[in-house]
Amino acid sequence: MLNLSQLTTGPHPVLRSPGPPDRPDSPGPPEPAGTPAPTTAQHMDDAVRCDARWRLPADAPRMRAGLAVLPTGPEGAVPDCADPALRELARAGVAAVVLAPAAAPAGREAARAAGLPALAPAAHWDADETLRRVLRRQLAVERENTRCTARVLALSATALERAEGPARLLREVAAATGGPVTLIEPGHPEWDRLAAERRRTLEEVRCGRIRTAAVPFRDRELVLHAVGRDRPHRVLAALRSGGWPSHLRQLLAHTAGQVALLDCAVQYRRDREVLHTALRGVRVSVLQYLMLGNWEGAVRVAEPLARLGAAEYGVGEVLAAARGVVAVVQRAPEEDRTRTAAACEQAVGDGGLVVLCPADPRHVILVLPQDPDVSTPVALLRPLVEQRPGRLAGVSGPRPWSQTALSYEAAVRALTAARNDPEGIVRDAGASSLLASLSPRARVWAHQVCVGLRKLTEEQRSQAVPTARRALSYGALRAGRLLGVDRTTANKRLRLVLEAMGLDHRQVAHRAVADLAFQLTDLPLPADLAPQAAPGLRALLRESPVVDRATHELTVLEQADDPRLLATWLAHNCHASATAAALGMHRNTLAARLSALGALLRLPLGEQGAAPHQALMLLVAAGQLPVTAVPDPARPGH
């Protein structure tokens, strides 16, 4: 496909307007009125050489806009049958003819009569040489057209890989066509401009009545293509002066198809992100139900995931195990947490639930089914931690899913210890050492403390008690994020529960007593425990096994720079400003030293939650704080 301008212009033209052969650039004698003038924008689909009687070859296909090269006899003579032959050529689809340089004016007159523009070779070439040069020029043009199409397709492939929109592709096509190429729909400024004159055509293409249309638009030609399969379509609109040769029309058709593919890729990426966001939300919901001890609710929420059939969503199988462990992985400094989560998903496959922690932007939570080999979770996560320097992991011991909150607390405790571990991964040793050392009679005391909760309604108990327990374990802010409530609601529920228990939620010692009572109520009452009055908490804390355990646990503080710091901090209700003033140090120094003490004790002292409660009970039991520092709601006044 080429047009006459590509044959008649440039440094080496192939054809020219007819004129004296010795002066190719001369316009020649004036043509009679009505002679069709060849236009440079006229497109030629094919070129053929006619025989001496100006007939097409017998095997020539039907042409739409052909160029016929006509031989002439000696001294430019034309055949006697020139007039009917030229009319037959016009009927066969010939759009222009090339006469020999020496052709007599009679040839041009006959072409004019047949309505065919006449051209001449740019030099003294015979018909065969003229045809050869025309075909060579056509080959060069076709090669360039192919390269242009290849560039567009390559650009489209690159955009498809990157899930980009079609903007760069449309700019490339506009440069190739020499006119604006735009993707439009109602509301787009270009739509409004074109619709002012061609609204009906635009609506027909958009509604799918026709897939493509070419119509005049002022001094240019407008080509429209419907994009995509779904109606109403977006419309590819292209404007060009001088008409649209077939190769550019074909390029626009390719472009419309590529734009549809790019749209699909972009939409797929959006849909996938929406799906992943929804799935992350479902996984968080599953975790929240588990944190509340509601295993049945977690199973119901996880049920839709099983129908997806994807290996990474094998949450149902995890929950079916009934018991398992919780691991908390902390991303490396400067690492994107989504990369950490992707690495976790790859490590556990369909054998675990991976959740972006809603409470801490550094953490990824893994819920893994129990394995007979208790070292399996650590062995599974160790390569993950080693993969990226700075990653840390803490793993809980196995527990029923109804105790997921305790498993999470243990995993966070282990994560704190992992910060000082050369391998960067630690498995929690089990229950709180102090809790394990308390006499079974302490469970009677705990049930006595919780009697006050009966004053709450059933609805209050079902909502407030689980939230209060998590707020005691992790602080109100983190608990609210883990459970899907705001901090204010978590604090209100904590206050309601502790007031029912006869405690003040504002005091760390009161919160520590409530936390200990709740943990003890999770333990069964021994069947052989004789009925007796509830013992006092202070007496329980001064029993020999408890004192010995607390003293042993606190021996690590002998390595600390300031052994008084922890007791002073707790005595000031964990208020940083008051503690720093009492110790004569800056708040930042206090925070750093608290973090170091926490690492020694394997307690995250720098965070709200159970760590200060455990530290307080250890100090009271070891005699480093007075036993009166803790209230006893079971025996008020003692």
Secondary structure in CASP SS format (residue, H / E / C, confidence):
PFRMAT SS
TARGET T0000
AUTHOR 0000-0000-0000
METHOD secondary structure of the structure
MODEL  1
M C 1.00
L E 1.00
N E 1.00
L H 1.00
S H 1.00
Q H 1.00
L H 1.00
T H 1.00
T C 1.00
G C 1.00
P C 1.00
H C 1.00
P C 1.00
V C 1.00
L E 1.00
R E 1.00
S C 1.00
P C 1.00
G C 1.00
P C 1.00
P C 1.00
D C 1.00
R C 1.00
P C 1.00
D C 1.00
S C 1.00
P C 1.00
G C 1.00
P C 1.00
P C 1.00
E C 1.00
P C 1.00
A C 1.00
G C 1.00
T C 1.00
P C 1.00
A C 1.00
P C 1.00
T C 1.00
T C 1.00
A C 1.00
Q C 1.00
H E 1.00
M E 1.00
D C 1.00
D E 1.00
A E 1.00
V E 1.00
R E 1.00
C C 1.00
D C 1.00
A C 1.00
R C 1.00
W C 1.00
R C 1.00
L C 1.00
P C 1.00
A C 1.00
D C 1.00
A C 1.00
P C 1.00
R C 1.00
M C 1.00
R C 1.00
A C 1.00
G E 1.00
L E 1.00
A E 1.00
V E 1.00
L E 1.00
P C 1.00
T C 1.00
G C 1.00
P H 1.00
E H 1.00
G H 1.00
A C 1.00
V C 1.00
P C 1.00
D C 1.00
C C 1.00
A H 1.00
D H 1.00
P H 1.00
A H 1.00
L H 1.00
R H 1.00
E H 1.00
L H 1.00
A H 1.00
R H 1.00
A C 1.00
G C 1.00
V E 1.00
A E 1.00
A E 1.00
V E 1.00
V E 1.00
L E 1.00
A C 1.00
P C 1.00
A C 1.00
A C 1.00
A C 1.00
P H 1.00
A H 1.00
G H 1.00
R H 1.00
E H 1.00
A H 1.00
A H 1.00
R H 1.00
A H 1.00
A H 1.00
G C 1.00
L C 1.00
P C 1.00
A E 1.00
L E 1.00
A E 1.00
P E 1.00
A C 1.00
A C 1.00
H C 1.00
W C 1.00
D C 1.00
A H 1.00
D H 1.00
E H 1.00
T H 1.00
L H 1.00
R H 1.00
R H 1.00
V H 1.00
L H 1.00
R H 1.00
R H 1.00
Q H 1.00
L H 1.00
A H 1.00
V H 1.00
E H 1.00
R H 1.00
E H 1.00
N H 1.00
T H 1.00
R H 1.00
C H 1.00
T H 1.00
A H 1.00
R H 1.00
V H 1.00
L H 1.00
A H 1.00
L H 1.00
S H 1.00
A H 1.00
T H 1.00
A H 1.00
L H 1.00
E H 1.00
R C 1.00
A C 1.00
E C 1.00
G C 1.00
P C 1.00
A H 1.00
R H 1.00
L H 1.00
L H 1.00
R H 1.00
E H 1.00
V H 1.00
A H 1.00
A H 1.00
A H 1.00
T H 1.00
G C 1.00
G C 1.00
P C 1.00
V E 1.00
T E 1.00
L E 1.00
I E 1.00
E C 1.00
P C 1.00
G C 1.00
H C 1.00
P H 1.00
E H 1.00
W H 1.00
D H 1.00
R H 1.00
L H 1.00
A H 1.00
A H 1.00
E H 1.00
R H 1.00
R H 1.00
R H 1.00
T H 1.00
L H 1.00
E H 1.00
E H 1.00
V H 1.00
R H 1.00
C H 1.00
G C 1.00
R C 1.00
I C 1.00
R C 1.00
T E 1.00
A E 1.00
A E 1.00
V E 1.00
P E 1.00
F E 1.00
R C 1.00
D C 1.00
R E 1.00
E E 1.00
L E 1.00
V E 1.00
L E 1.00
H E 1.00
A E 1.00
V E 1.00
G C 1.00
R C 1.00
D C 1.00
R C 1.00
P C 1.00
H C 1.00
R E 1.00
V E 1.00
L E 1.00
A E 1.00
A E 1.00
L E 1.00
R E 1.00
S C 1.00
G C 1.00
G C 1.00
W C 1.00
P C 1.00
S H 1.00
H H 1.00
L H 1.00
R H 1.00
Q H 1.00
L H 1.00
L H 1.00
A H 1.00
H H 1.00
T H 1.00
A H 1.00
G H 1.00
Q H 1.00
V H 1.00
A H 1.00
L H 1.00
L H 1.00
D H 1.00
C H 1.00
A H 1.00
V H 1.00
Q H 1.00
Y H 1.00
R H 1.00
R H 1.00
D H 1.00
R H 1.00
E H 1.00
V H 1.00
L H 1.00
H H 1.00
T H 1.00
A H 1.00
L H 1.00
R H 1.00
G H 1.00
V H 1.00
R H 1.00
V H 1.00
S H 1.00
V H 1.00
L H 1.00
Q H 1.00
Y H 1.00
L H 1.00
M H 1.00
L C 1.00
G C 1.00
N C 1.00
W H 1.00
E H 1.00
G H 1.00
A H 1.00
V H 1.00
R H 1.00
V H 1.00
A H 1.00
E H 1.00
P H 1.00
L H 1.00
A H 1.00
R C 1.00
L C 1.00
G C 1.00
A C 1.00
A H 1.00
E H 1.00
Y H 1.00
G C 1.00
V H 1.00
G H 1.00
E H 1.00
V H 1.00
L H 1.00
A H 1.00
A C 1.00
A C 1.00
R E 1.00
G E 1.00
V E 1.00
V E 1.00
A E 1.00
V E 1.00
V E 1.00
Q E 1.00
R C 1.00
A C 1.00
P C 1.00
E C 1.00
E C 1.00
D C 1.00
R H 1.00
T H 1.00
R H 1.00
T H 1.00
A H 1.00
A H 1.00
A H 1.00
C H 1.00
E H 1.00
Q H 1.00
A H 1.00
V H 1.00
G C 1.00
D C 1.00
G C 1.00
G C 1.00
L E 1.00
V E 1.00
V E 1.00
L E 1.00
C C 1.00
P C 1.00
A C 1.00
D C 1.00
P C 1.00
R C 1.00
H E 1.00
V E 1.00
I E 1.00
L E 1.00
V E 1.00
L E 1.00
P E 1.00
Q C 1.00
D C 1.00
P C 1.00
D C 1.00
V C 1.00
S C 1.00
T H 1.00
P H 1.00
V H 1.00
A H 1.00
L H 1.00
L H 1.00
R H 1.00
P H 1.00
L H 1.00
V H 1.00
E H 1.00
Q H 1.00
R C 1.00
P C 1.00
G C 1.00
R C 1.00
L E 1.00
A E 1.00
G E 1.00
V E 1.00
S C 1.00
G C 1.00
P C 1.00
R E 1.00
P E 1.00
W H 1.00
S H 1.00
Q H 1.00
T H 1.00
A H 1.00
L H 1.00
S H 1.00
Y H 1.00
E H 1.00
A H 1.00
A H 1.00
V H 1.00
R H 1.00
A H 1.00
L H 1.00
T H 1.00
A H 1.00
A H 1.00
R C 1.00
N C 1.00
D C 1.00
P C 1.00
E C 1.00
G C 1.00
I E 1.00
V E 1.00
R E 1.00
D C 1.00
A C 1.00
G C 1.00
A C 1.00
S C 1.00
S H 1.00
L H 1.00
L H 1.00
A H 1.00
S H 1.00
L C 1.00
S C 1.00
P C 1.00
R H 1.00
A H 1.00
R H 1.00
V H 1.00
W H 1.00
A H 1.00
H H 1.00
Q H 1.00
V H 1.00
C H 1.00
V H 1.00
G H 1.00
L H 1.00
R H 1.00
K H 1.00
L C 1.00
T C 1.00
E H 1.00
E H 1.00
Q H 1.00
R H 1.00
S H 1.00
Q H 1.00
A H 1.00
V H 1.00
P H 1.00
T H 1.00
A H 1.00
R H 1.00
R H 1.00
A H 1.00
L H 1.00
S H 1.00
Y H 1.00
G C 1.00
A H 1.00
L H 1.00
R H 1.00
A H 1.00
G H 1.00
R H 1.00
L H 1.00
L H 1.00
G C 1.00
V C 1.00
D C 1.00
R H 1.00
T H 1.00
T H 1.00
A H 1.00
N H 1.00
K H 1.00
R H 1.00
L H 1.00
R H 1.00
L H 1.00
V H 1.00
L H 1.00
E H 1.00
A H 1.00
M C 1.00
G C 1.00
L C 1.00
D C 1.00
H C 1.00
R C 1.00
Q C 1.00
V H 1.00
A H 1.00
H H 1.00
R H 1.00
A H 1.00
V H 1.00
A H 1.00
D H 1.00
L H 1.00
A H 1.00
F H 1.00
Q H 1.00
L H 1.00
T H 1.00
D C 1.00
L C 1.00
P C 1.00
L C 1.00
P C 1.00
A C 1.00
D C 1.00
L C 1.00
A C 1.00
P C 1.00
Q C 1.00
A C 1.00
A C 1.00
P C 1.00
G C 1.00
L H 1.00
R H 1.00
A H 1.00
L H 1.00
L H 1.00
R C 1.00
E C 1.00
S H 1.00
P H 1.00
V H 1.00
V H 1.00
D H 1.00
R H 1.00
A H 1.00
T H 1.00
H H 1.00
E H 1.00
L H 1.00
T H 1.00
V H 1.00
L H 1.00
E H 1.00
Q H 1.00
A C 1.00
D C 1.00
D C 1.00
P C 1.00
R H 1.00
L H 1.00
L H 1.00
A H 1.00
T H 1.00
W H 1.00
L H 1.00
A H 1.00
H C 1.00
N C 1.00
C C 1.00
H C 1.00
A H 1.00
S H 1.00
A H 1.00
T H 1.00
A H 1.00
A H 1.00
A H 1.00
L H 1.00
G C 1.00
M C 1.00
H C 1.00
R H 1.00
N H 1.00
T H 1.00
L H 1.00
A H 1.00
A H 1.00
R H 1.00
L H 1.00
S H 1.00
A H 1.00
L H 1.00
G H 1.00
A H 1.00
L H 1.00
L H 1.00
R C 1.00
L C 1.00
P C 1.00
L C 1.00
G C 1.00
E C 1.00
Q C 1.00
G C 1.00
A H 1.00
A H 1.00
P H 1.00
H H 1.00
Q H 1.00
A H 1.00
L H 1.00
M H 1.00
L H 1.00
L H 1.00
V H 1.00
A H 1.00
A C 1.00
G C 1.00
Q C 1.00
L C 1.00
P C 1.00
V H 1.00
T H 1.00
A H 1.00
V C 1.00
P C 1.00
D C 1.00
P C 1.00
A C 1.00
R C 1.00
P C 1.00
G C 1.00
H C 1.00
END
